[in-house]
Amino acid sequence: MAKHIFKVDNANGKRGEKIFSSFLKKQGYKFEDVSENKEYQDDDIDFIVETKLGRKVSFEVKNDSLIHKTGNIFFESISNVDNNTVGCFEKTKSTYMVICSEPGKKIYLMKSQFLKDYVNENKNSLRYISRVPGSNSAGYLIPVKNIADRVKIVDF
């Protein structure tokens, strides 16, 4: 079952990466997809993007199929409950977190450190999901409306 869940989650994530890379191309950004590079995988970084000013920044990309319905960002704190492995939102060393809403046709961009800090400061008031149905992950639900001033939302 765990292998099946990983394959489904991975395929979902790859769709999010494709959405984000298409968005970057349309916007004229130079970027490198490092999602298959072990060194970057260890740091949960999917893309290195060159800004219009020539600075390089890193992005971790997730694809969330429910954010458009629930209005919540799922902050994965544990990627595998059975093995107690650290979730990508906690682990990532990326500068920015990108969450693609495939059904909602939107991309949510925010600083990764902001999300980590927000969860740490608000754990007691956030809903915690101890095991996502059909998955092995666990984490917090962050209402987008609560952090709207720190999230850039773009259509794709």
N, C-alpha and C positions, 0 to 999 in steps of 0.2 A: 504493500500500500504506500509506503513512504517514497519508493522510487516513482510510482505513478504521480503522487502529489508533486514531487520535485519536477517531473517532466512537464506537468500542466503549468505549474508556477513559472518555470523557466520559459516555456513557450509564450506565456502571457507577458513576461518581462521583456522578451525579445521583440514583441509587438510594440511595446512602449518605447524601446530603444529605436525602432524603425520610425515611429511617429516623430520622436525628437530629432533624429538625424534628418528626416525630410524637412522638418521645421527649420533647422539650422541652415540647410541648403537653400531653402526659399528666402531666408533672411540674408544670405550671402556671407555667412560666417565660415571661417576656416576651422576645421576641427579634426580630431583623430578619435576614432572609435577604439577604445582600449578595453572593451568589455571582455575580450577573450585573452587578455594579457594577464597571466597569473599574478604578477607583481601588483597590478591595479585591482585585480579581483580581491586580493587579500585586504585591500584598503576600501573595498566597495566603491570604486570609481569606474564609471562607464565611458565618459567622454572627457577629453581635454579640448577646450574651445579657446580660440584666440579672439579676444575682444576687438572692437573697432579701434581701440587705442594700442593694440599689439600685446596686451597682457594675456597670459595663459591662466585659465581657471578650470577647475574640475567640477564635473557633474555626476551625480548618481541618479539613475532614472528608474522609476517604478511605474507600473501600469495598474491603475485602480478602477475596477469595473463598477464600483458602488458609490464613489464620491459624488457623482452627479445626482444620485437619489437621496443619499443620506446627509450630504453636506459636511461629511467628516473625512478628515485625513486619517488613515490608519498608520500610526507610528509603531513600526515593528520593533519591539524591544527584545524579543526572543524569536529566532528564526526556526528553531526546532525544539519544541517543549520537551520531547522525550530525551533529547541529548543536552538540553539546557545551553544551547549555543546562542551567542550574542546576535541580536537582530541587526539588520543592515542600517537602520536609522541610528542606532546607538554606535555602531562600529565605523560607519563611513568617515573617511577623512576628506571627503569632497567639500568643495567650497559651497556648492549649491545642490539642493535636492529638487528633482523634477518629478512631478506626478502627472502622468498622462491619464486623462479620462477618455478612453476610447469611445464609449457610447455617448458621452457628453460633448465630444469634440473640443475639449479644452485641455490646456497645459497649465499646471500650477507650478510656479517657480518661487523658491524661497531659500534663504541661507540655511545650510545644514546645522550650523552651530546655534542659530536662533531656535530651531525646532527642538534640539536637544535641551537647551536651556529652558524653553517653554514647558516641556514635559517635566523636567526636574523640579521646576518651581510650582507646577500645578497638578502633580500626580494625585493628590488627594481629591481634587474636584473633577478629574477626567474619568470617563468610563474605561475600565480595563477589561479586555477580552482575553480570558485565560487560554483559550484555544479556538482559533478561527475555524468555523465549520468547513470541513473539506480541506483543511490545511493543518500543518503542525506548528504554525506560528502563533505568537501572542503579542499583545501590545495595547496601546492606548488610542482612543478615538479623540481627535482634536477637531472641534467644530471650526470650519473655515471662517465662519462669521466672527469668531473670537480673535482671529489673527489676520483678518482681512487687510489691515493696514501694512502687513509685512509679507503679503503674498501677491505676486504678480500673476494674473490670470490672462491667458491669451487663447484665441481660437486657432484651430488648425484645420 
